[in-house]
Amino acid sequence: MPSLHITLHSDWRIGSGTGRPGDVDQLIRRDRFQCPYLPAKTIIGIWRDGCERVAHALDADLSPECTTWTKWVAYLFGSAPNLSATPAAHTPAPAHLKVDSAHLETALQKAIAARPALQA
């Protein structure tokens, strides 16, 4: 499987969605080495959003009934169930793009693991 390297050019964090009452998402998502990471679901969501915007713009330049780019995005990322349609249409189409979570390089994980104050 091909690999992809993600470079972040500013501060970042991915919250866990669980915080303390009265605070907004204070906890950071951490992997088994207690290092921050980018969950696959987050990466796919960001890519899907960008691809949907581009597909919409490209399809808008074509005839109104042409949805070639939108269909390509649905093929890659799958589709959501159509709850307003017949029961047979409720089943979403599967995604064909598979992405794993993005973790820090092993050397950096080890360096962080050796420094508990840095982990905190």
FIPA-257340 format. One line per 2 residues: number of its first residue (from 0); their letters; for each residue x, y, z of C-alpha. Coordinates in Angstrom, 1 decimal. Layout:
N
NUM	a	X,Y,Z  ...
//
This chain:
120
0	mp	0.0,0.0,0.0  1.4,3.4,-0.8
2	sl	2.2,5.7,2.1  1.5,9.4,2.5
4	hi	3.4,11.9,4.6  1.3,14.7,6.2
6	tl	3.2,17.9,7.1  1.5,20.4,9.4
8	hs	2.8,23.9,9.1  1.2,25.3,12.3
10	dw	0.0,24.2,15.7  -2.6,21.5,15.7
12	ri	-4.5,19.1,17.8  -7.3,16.6,17.3
14	gs	-9.7,16.6,20.2  -11.2,13.4,21.5
16	gt	-14.7,14.7,21.7  -14.7,14.1,25.5
18	gr	-14.0,17.0,27.8  -14.7,18.1,31.3
20	pg	-18.1,19.6,32.1  -18.0,23.3,31.3
22	dv	-14.9,23.0,29.0  -14.8,22.5,25.3
24	dq	-13.1,19.3,24.1  -10.0,19.6,26.3
26	li	-8.5,16.2,25.7  -6.2,15.3,22.9
28	rr	-6.5,12.1,20.8  -3.5,9.9,21.6
30	dr	-2.3,6.6,20.2  -1.1,3.6,22.2
32	fq	2.3,5.4,22.7  0.5,8.4,24.2
34	cp	1.4,10.5,21.2  -1.0,12.8,19.3
36	yl	-2.2,11.4,16.0  -4.7,12.1,13.2
38	pa	-7.5,9.6,13.1  -8.3,8.1,9.7
40	kt	-11.9,9.4,10.0  -10.6,13.0,10.4
42	ii	-8.3,12.7,7.4  -11.1,11.2,5.2
44	gi	-13.5,13.9,6.3  -11.2,16.7,5.4
46	wr	-10.4,15.1,2.0  -14.1,14.4,1.3
48	dg	-15.1,18.0,2.1  -12.4,19.3,-0.3
50	ce	-13.2,16.8,-3.0  -17.0,17.6,-2.8
52	rv	-16.3,21.3,-3.2  -14.1,20.7,-6.3
54	ah	-16.6,18.2,-7.8  -19.5,20.6,-7.3
56	al	-17.5,23.3,-9.1  -16.4,21.1,-11.9
58	da	-19.9,19.6,-12.4  -21.4,23.2,-12.4
60	dl	-19.3,24.0,-15.5  -20.9,21.1,-17.4
62	sp	-24.5,20.5,-18.3  -27.0,20.5,-15.4
64	ec	-27.6,16.8,-15.6  -23.9,15.9,-15.6
66	tt	-22.7,14.8,-12.2  -19.5,12.9,-13.3
68	wt	-17.3,14.4,-10.6  -19.9,14.1,-7.9
70	kw	-20.3,10.4,-8.7  -16.5,10.0,-8.6
72	va	-16.5,11.4,-5.1  -19.3,9.1,-4.0
74	yl	-17.4,6.2,-5.5  -14.2,7.1,-3.5
76	fg	-15.8,8.0,-0.2  -19.0,6.1,-0.3
78	sa	-22.5,7.6,0.2  -24.8,8.2,3.1
80	pn	-28.1,6.4,3.4  -31.0,8.1,1.7
82	ls	-33.6,8.0,4.5  -36.2,9.8,2.5
84	at	-36.2,7.2,-0.3  -37.6,3.7,-0.5
86	pa	-36.2,1.2,2.0  -33.9,-0.4,-0.6
88	ah	-32.2,3.0,-1.1  -31.4,3.3,2.6
90	tp	-28.2,1.2,2.2  -25.2,3.5,1.7
92	ap	-22.6,2.7,-1.0  -19.3,1.5,0.4
94	ah	-16.2,3.6,0.1  -13.4,2.4,-2.1
96	lk	-10.7,4.7,-0.6  -9.1,3.2,2.5
98	vd	-7.0,5.3,4.8  -5.2,4.5,8.0
100	sa	-4.6,6.9,10.9  -1.5,9.1,10.7
102	hl	1.0,8.6,13.4  4.2,10.4,14.3
104	et	7.4,8.7,13.0  8.8,6.0,15.2
106	al	11.9,7.9,16.3  9.8,10.9,17.4
108	qk	7.3,8.6,19.2  10.3,7.1,21.2
110	ai	11.7,10.5,21.9  8.3,11.7,23.3
112	aa	7.8,8.4,25.2  11.1,9.0,27.0
114	rp	9.9,12.4,28.2  6.7,12.2,30.3
116	al	6.6,16.0,30.8  6.6,16.5,27.0
118	qa	3.8,14.0,26.6  1.7,15.9,29.1
//
